[in-house]
Amino acid sequence: MGIVYFFIFVLGLVVGSFLNVCIVRLPQDQSVVRPRSHCPHCGTLIRAYDNIPVLSFLILRGRCRSCRAPISPMYPLVELFTGLLFLFCVNLYGLSPEALKYALLGSGLIVLIFTDLKFRLLPNEITVPGMALGILFSFFVPVSDRTLDSFVVLLTAVSPRAEGLLRWSSLSPVNSLAGLIFGAGILFVVGEIYFRLRGVEGMGLGDVKMMGLVGAFVGLKLTFLTILVGSILGTLVGLGEILFHQRDLKYELPFGTFLGCAALLLALFGTPLVPYLLP
């Protein structure tokens, strides 16, 4: 099994190298295929032996071979993190659709985390197909949230006719769609309320679509926890910026970055905690 883990890790490193291209180019409406990778400072095309994930960065000591300009440490970090993500998913789920699902979710979130951090943008090329992919995976990998079951039981107490909905409420695609609607809907409503009260945009549609993606993959409960944990992280960092860096209240925080970090952590580690946090 060791050789399998090795190849999975290498695959993750290679995918991470492609994710770096997506992070840099998608927010700038550039193709992720052409032109070939090149130094952003001198424009020199990067040779294949200088484009080996992580290893080339270490050999070159973090500098371009041609102009010696520094290379952002983001590149090896994304590659290494993606490799570890793939390794973790296979170790947890084996070579299965579940491992593929969470590896793809994690890859999309890594792109969104860094594009929002770097450009304050969450590309539609990731969020929109991601929502559809989450629904598609729900047909093969169950979204066993079961939140809707409790809702329908309460609804049945009011109207016995609602009992027929129980058969639908436990279906995985229905729970996936409910997570999508809840994740996107709650951020949209909060953003609208903020705009009406303050007259400025407080929640971009990128954040809304990102939470739709997360909801489609993980269901209602983990989506709610993602918003809660992401909001707490954003608040703490925002307070730190105000107290220690003299930022004002208009400083734009990369909320998508905090949501993405929370979603990634909860998707990988949060399922066992859900019965205790949200019974």
N, C-alpha and C positions, 0 to 999 in steps of 0.2 A: 504493500500500500504506500510505502514511502516514495516510490518512483511516481505514483499517481499524484501525490501531494506536491511533489516537485514540479511536475508539468502544469498542475493547476496554478501553482504560485507564479510560474513563468508566464502562463497565459494571462493571469491577472496583471502582471507587470506590463505586458504588451498592450492589453486593453487600457491600462492606465496611461500609457504613452498616447494612445488615441484620444483619451478623455482630455488630456492636456491641450490637444489641438482644438477640441470642441470648446474648451473653456476660453481659449484665446480668440478663436475665430467667430464662433456663433454670435456673440454680442455685437460683433462688428460687421455682421451680415456678409461674412466671407465664406468661401467654400472650404469644407474640411478635407477635400481631396486634392485640390490644386490651389496654389503651387505647392511644390514639395517643401518640407520643413527647412526653414532658413533662419539665420540669426536676425533678430529684430533690429539690431544696431547697424551691422554692416551689410546685411542682405545676402551674405554668402550661404549657398546651399549647404546643408549639414550632411556630411558623408554618412554612409550606413554605419561605419564603425564608430562614429561619434554620436550615434543615435540609439545606442543600446540602453534600455531603461536602467536607471540608477547607476550602473557601472560606468557609463561614459561620463556622467557628472562627476564621479569620484576621480576618474583618471584625469580629466581635464581640470580638476580642482575648482569646479564651478565657474569656468571661464570659457568664452568662445575661443576655438583654436586659431581663428584668423585674426580677430581684432582684440582679443583678450578682455572684451567687455564681460561683466559678471552675468551669470545665468541665474535666473530666479530659483531659489530653493523649492518653490512650489512644484516644479517639474518632478524631481525625484520623490517628493513627499506624496504627490498624487499617485505616482506609479507604485511606490511601496505600499501605500494605504490600500490601493485597489488589489494588489497581490495578496495582502493579508485578508482583505474582505473575501476574495474568492476562496482562499484557503479555509477561512472560518466557516463559510457557507457549506463547503463540501465536507468539512469535519463534522458539522452539525447535522446535515441532512443526507450525506452520501451523494453519489452521482444520481441525482433525482430532479424531477421538475421543481421541487421546493427550493433546492440549491440554486437552480437557474433563476427562479423567480426573484429570490432575495439578492442574488448577485446582480441582476439587471436593475432592480430597484435601487440598490446601493450605488451602482455605477451612475444612474441618472441623478441621484441625490448628490453625489460627489461633484458632478458638473454644476448643478444648481448652487451648491454651497459656495463654490469658488467663483462662479460668474457673478453672483450677488455681492460677494465680498470684494471682488476686483472691479466690477463695472456697475454694480447696483442694478443688474438686469437678470431676469429669469427667462431664458429663451423659450419661445413657443415650440421650437424644434424638439425640445425635451419634454415639456409639460403636457402638450396636447397628445402626442402619440403615447406618452406614459399613461394617461388616463385610459385610453383604449386598451393598452397592453395589460393594465391592472384588471379590467373587466374580463379580458380574454383569459388571463391566467386563472380567474375565479372558477372557470369551467373545469380546470384540471387540478388546481391546488385549492382546497376548500378555504374560504374565508369564514371560519367557524366562530363568528362574533356572537351570534344569537341574541344580540340586543333587541332586535325587532320582535323576537318571541315574547319578551317581557312587555313590550309596548302593545302587542296584539292582545295579550291576556288582559291587560288593563282596559283596552278598548272593548273587549268582549263583555266585560262587566257592565259597560254602559249600553252596548248594543249587541245582543246575541248573534246578530247577522255577521259580525266581524269574525266569528269563529272560523269561517272558511279561509280567512287570510293566514291562519297558522301554517297551512301547507306551504304557502309561498314564503313566509317569513324566515324559514330555516334554510332556504336555498342559498347556496354560496353566491351566485351572481347577483341576487337581490341584495344581500348584505354588502357586496362590493359596491353596487350602485348607490346604496344608502350611505356608505362611507364617503363616496365621491360627492354626493349632493350635500351631505352635512359639512364635510371639510371645506368645500368651495363656498357653500351657502353662508356659513357662519362668518367667514372672513369678509365676504361681500357685504353682508348686513352691517358688520362692525365698521367697515370702511365707509359705507354710506352714512351711517350715523355720525361718524367723526367728521365727514365732509359737511354734513348739514349743520353741525354744531360749530365747527371751526372755520369752514369756508376754504379749507385746503385739503388736498388729498393725503390721507393718512395710511391708506392700504392700496397698493397697486394691484392691478389685475393679475400680474405675474404671481404674487403670493396666493391669490385666489385659486388660480389654475394649479399651482404647485400642491396646495392642500387637496385639491380634487384628485391629483395623481396619488398622493399618499393614501387618501381615503379609499380609492379603488383597490389599492394593494392590500391594506391592512384592516379595513372595516371601521365601524363607528367608534368603538371604545379606544383603540390605539390612536385613532385620529384625534379624539378629544384630548387624550393625554399628550399627544404631540403638540397641539396648540397650547395647552397649559404649560408644559415644560419649556417650549420655545419662547413663550411670553415671559416666563420667569427669567430665563437666560438673557433675553433682550433687555428686560428691565434692569437686571443687575449690571450688565455691561453699560447700559445707558447711564445709570447712576455713577458708575466708575468714570465714564467719560466727562460727565458734568463736574464731579468732585475733583478729579486729578488732572484733567486736561482742559478745564475751563470751557467746555462746549456749552452752547446754549440749547434751549429746548427745541430749536428748529433743526438740530443736527440730525442728518438722515442715517439711521442705523440700518444695516443690512438684515432686515427681519427674516428674509428668506434663508439666510445663512443659519440663523438660530433655529428656525423651523426645520431646516434640513438636517442639522446635527441631532436635534431631538428625534426626528423621524427615523434617522438611521440607527440611533441607539435603541429606540423602542421597538423597531421592527426586528432587530437582531436579539435583543435581550428582554423586551418588555412583556411578551406573551405570558410567561409564568407569573408575572406580577398582577396581571389584570384582575383575576378573581379576588385578590386582596384589596386592590385599590378601587375597582368598580365592580362589585359583586352583582 
